[in-house]
Amino acid sequence: MRCPILIAALLYIALPRAASAQIDSSLLAFAEQGDAQAQSFVGLSYQLGEGVPQDYVKAIKWYRLAAEQGEAEAQSNLGFMYDNGMGVPEDDLEAVKWFRLSSAQGNARAQFNLGTMYDHGQGVVENRDEAFKWYRLSAAQGYAIAQHNLGLMYDEGEGVPENDIEAVKWFRLASAQGHPGAQGLLGSMYIIGEGVTQNYVKAYAWWSMAASQGQPDGPKFQSSIAKQMTREQIAEAQAYVTNCFENNYEACD
């Protein structure tokens, strides 16, 4: 099973969304009558153990019933189950099949996951151009993890010509959704002045935000940047961080 680690240099498979309510008899009745959305929700409930004992095999059963009717969320979640060997033997080919079907319907999470499969050559031949294509489709829908990975591809010139300005654009969009990896990378762009004007105050601020949300390299970068700043600049950066958090990253640049 692949481990979804939120650090700047790693790409990873996105988890399904959490169930928002407990399963009940009326929902189960709709699912048993063939309602695809109800089947998908019952599958998610079994996967996460929300309202029922966690049971991956039953989750697979309900996801498959919904997915075969074309329900995009179920297709995406079924792909995730195959990719991670949950309730079924791990099977990258099946994972790609279901991610692709869901992606064709515009499911942002499936598009991201399909991009990841192409990025790593899992179930498909490794193809950075295809990875870029699917990340971009997902990122354009506001999917933060895809925005982070798209920024990395622009930063490293993988699947697309290197473009620091575009990298900063996508890191910024993901950062505004609280993605700690993107926040750290945006901070690094400010340190070296790539795609933006070099600015230690903003570099320190973005690495501080990343650190506060668990980015493991955050404290090290904070300490390193602070050595090149005055007390007044550090105070300015701290005020910047407070403003960003209090205003949910709006007008935070």
Secondary structure, DSSP 8 states (H G I E B T S, - for coil): -------TT-----------S---HHHHHHHHTT-HHHHHHHHHHHHHTSSS---HHHHHHHHHHHHTTT-HHHHHHHHHHHHHTSSS---HHHHHHHHHHHHTTT-HHHHHHHHHHHHHTSSS---HHHHHHHHHHHHHTT-HHHHHHHHHHHHHTSSS---HHHHHHHHHHHHTTT-HHHHHHHHHHHHHTSSS---HHHHHHHHHHHHHTT-TTHHHHHHHHHTTS-HHHHHHHHHHHHHHHHTTTTT--
